[in-house]
């Protein structure tokens, strides 16, 4: 009887842990989607960049823990934009120098917000590093090469690819080939060249499959990724 009670309590505890993890992940997705809607009118961007990032990370061979951190970071990468005025965030044209200086602060705002949670600590690589550049000259820290966390290097490619191939308040979507040409041109400068080599063969299928996919279907796809990387023991 004692053994049965112990097993029942263990099972109940596992359910509570699972429910807490699900609640944390749901909150993460809701927050990320809410921020994304500020400058794109849709949460689809966050779902696509999560999918693109994970596909690239899997091809690179990153482990389950790293990919779980990447998923968190993908949803929260632009959290700091909550502090950016609409006049700058939604400006239809190019930002001037003063406006861009304000826009850059979204990274530090994101670090400040996400850094309040110990559970989200592993998301900070993406939140804080996705605007760094392989050759240096990015922000906020001006890191270069392998000093940039690998999850940030992976995510930067997914983020720019989706920005290029999506409509924004200031641009129409670029065709796939033009978008890939821009990524190739940035290899070794903006982007890790090895990761560009790995991403390029993936891009046509990712674009064809996900670019026009409805948000509900994207949500279901990301839910499957969540189950894979945040299952028992995640």
C-alpha positions in Angstrom: 0.0 0.0 0.0 2.8 2.4 0.9 4.5 1.7 -2.5 1.2 2.5 -4.3 0.9 5.8 -2.4 4.5 6.8 -3.2 3.9 6.0 -6.9 0.6 8.0 -6.9 2.3 11.0 -5.3 5.2 10.8 -7.8 2.7 10.7 -10.7 0.8 13.6 -9.3 4.0 15.6 -8.9 5.0 14.9 -12.4 1.6 16.2 -13.6 2.0 19.4 -11.6 5.5 19.9 -13.1 4.2 19.3 -16.6 1.3 21.7 -16.0 3.7 24.4 -14.7 6.0 24.0 -17.7 3.1 24.2 -20.1 1.9 27.4 -18.4 5.3 28.9 -18.6 5.6 28.0 -22.3 2.1 29.3 -23.1 2.9 32.6 -21.3 6.2 32.8 -23.3 4.3 32.4 -26.6 1.6 34.8 -25.7 4.1 37.5 -24.7 6.2 37.0 -27.8 3.1 37.1 -30.1 1.8 40.3 -28.4 5.2 42.0 -29.1 5.3 40.8 -32.7 1.9 42.2 -33.4 3.2 45.7 -32.6 5.2 45.9 -35.8 3.8 43.2 -38.1 0.1 42.9 -37.3 0.6 39.2 -36.8 2.2 36.8 -34.4 3.2 34.5 -37.4 6.7 36.0 -37.5 7.5 34.5 -34.1 6.3 31.1 -35.1 8.1 31.1 -38.4 11.5 32.3 -37.0 11.1 29.6 -34.3 10.6 26.9 -36.9 13.4 28.2 -39.1 15.8 28.5 -36.2 15.1 25.0 -34.9 15.5 23.5 -38.4 18.9 25.2 -38.7 19.9 24.2 -35.2 19.0 20.6 -35.9 21.0 20.6 -39.1 24.0 22.0 -37.1 23.6 19.2 -34.6 22.8 21.3 -31.5 21.7 19.3 -28.5 18.2 19.2 -27.0 19.0 21.7 -24.2 20.4 24.3 -26.6 17.4 24.0 -28.9 15.0 24.4 -26.0 16.9 27.6 -25.1 16.7 28.7 -28.7 12.9 28.2 -28.8 12.6 30.4 -25.7 14.8 33.1 -27.2 13.1 33.0 -30.5 9.8 33.9 -28.9 11.3 36.6 -26.7 13.9 38.1 -29.1 12.0 41.4 -29.5 10.5 41.7 -26.1 12.3 45.0 -25.6 10.4 46.6 -28.4 7.6 47.1 -25.9 9.6 50.2 -24.8 10.1 51.6 -28.3 7.7 54.5 -29.3 5.3 53.7 -32.2 6.6 56.7 -34.1 9.9 54.9 -34.5 8.8 51.2 -34.4 6.1 51.8 -37.1 7.9 54.4 -39.2 7.3 53.5 -42.9 10.7 54.8 -44.1 14.3 54.5 -43.1 15.1 55.5 -39.5 17.4 58.5 -39.1 20.5 58.2 -36.8 18.7 59.4 -33.7 15.8 57.1 -34.3 18.0 54.1 -34.9 19.9 54.9 -31.7 16.5 54.6 -29.8 15.6 51.4 -31.8 18.9 49.7 -30.7 17.9 50.1 -27.1 15.3 47.4 -27.5 18.0 44.8 -27.0 18.9 46.1 -23.5 15.3 46.5 -22.6 14.8 42.9 -23.6 17.7 41.8 -21.5 16.3 43.7 -18.6 12.9 42.1 -18.9 13.9 38.5 -19.6 16.7 38.7 -17.1 14.2 38.9 -14.3 13.3 35.2 -14.7 15.7 32.5 -13.8 13.7 30.0 -16.0 14.4 32.3 -19.0 18.1 32.8 -18.3 19.1 30.5 -21.2 17.0 32.7 -23.6 19.4 35.7 -23.0 21.9 34.5 -25.7 19.3 35.1 -28.4 17.6 38.2 -26.8 21.0 39.9 -26.2 22.9 38.6 -29.2 20.7 38.5 -32.3 21.9 41.9 -33.6 25.6 41.1 -33.2 27.5 40.5 -36.5 30.1 37.9 -37.3 32.7 40.4 -38.4 31.9 42.8 -35.5 30.1 46.1 -35.7 26.7 44.9 -34.4 25.1 45.8 -31.1 24.8 46.0 -28.2 28.3 44.6 -27.3 30.1 44.6 -30.7 30.9 40.9 -30.4 32.4 39.0 -33.3 32.9 35.5 -34.5 32.5 32.7 -32.0 32.3 35.2 -29.2 28.7 35.6 -30.3 26.6 32.7 -28.7 25.8 30.1 -31.3 22.0 30.4 -30.6 22.2 34.1 -31.5 24.1 33.3 -34.7 21.5 30.7 -35.7 18.6 33.0 -34.8 20.0 36.0 -36.7 19.8 34.1 -40.0 16.3 33.0 -39.4 15.2 36.4 -38.3 16.6 38.3 -41.3 15.4 35.6 -43.7 11.8 36.0 -42.4 12.1 39.8 -42.5 13.3 39.7 -46.1 10.6 37.3 -47.2 7.7 39.0 -45.3 5.7 42.1 -45.7 6.5 44.9 -43.3 5.0 48.4 -42.9 8.0 49.8 -44.9 8.4 47.1 -47.6 6.9 44.4 -49.7 8.2 40.8 -49.4 11.3 40.0 -51.4 11.4 36.9 -53.6 13.2 33.8 -52.3 16.2 34.2 -54.6 16.7 37.8 -53.8 16.5 37.0 -50.1 19.0 34.2 -50.4 21.3 36.5 -52.4 21.2 39.0 -49.5 22.0 36.3 -47.0 24.9 35.0 -49.1 26.3 38.6 -49.5 26.2 38.9 -45.7 28.1 35.6 -45.1 31.3 36.4 -43.2 30.2 39.9 -42.5 26.8 39.9 -40.8 26.4 36.1 -40.6 28.4 33.1 -39.6 29.4 31.7 -43.0 29.2 28.1 -41.9 25.6 28.6 -40.8 24.7 30.3 -44.1 26.1 27.3 -46.0 23.9 25.0 -43.8 20.8 27.2 -44.1 20.8 27.8 -47.9 19.7 24.3 -48.8 17.0 24.4 -46.2 15.5 27.8 -47.3 13.5 26.9 -50.4 11.5 24.2 -48.6 11.0 26.4 -45.5 9.9 29.3 -47.6 7.5 27.2 -49.7 6.0 25.4 -46.7 5.7 28.1 -44.1 5.8 31.6 -45.5 2.0 31.6 -46.4 1.0 29.1 -43.8 -1.9 30.4 -41.6 -1.0 31.3 -38.0 -3.2 28.5 -36.6 -1.2 25.9 -38.6 2.1 27.5 -37.5 1.0 27.4 -33.9 0.4 23.6 -34.3 3.8 23.1 -35.8 5.5 24.9 -32.9 3.4 23.0 -30.4 4.9 19.8 -31.8 8.4 21.3 -31.4 7.6 22.2 -27.9 6.5 18.7 -27.1 9.8 17.4 -28.6 12.1 19.7 -26.7 10.2 20.3 -23.5 8.9 16.8 -22.8 9.6 14.8 -19.7 12.8 16.1 -18.1 12.7 19.3 -20.2 
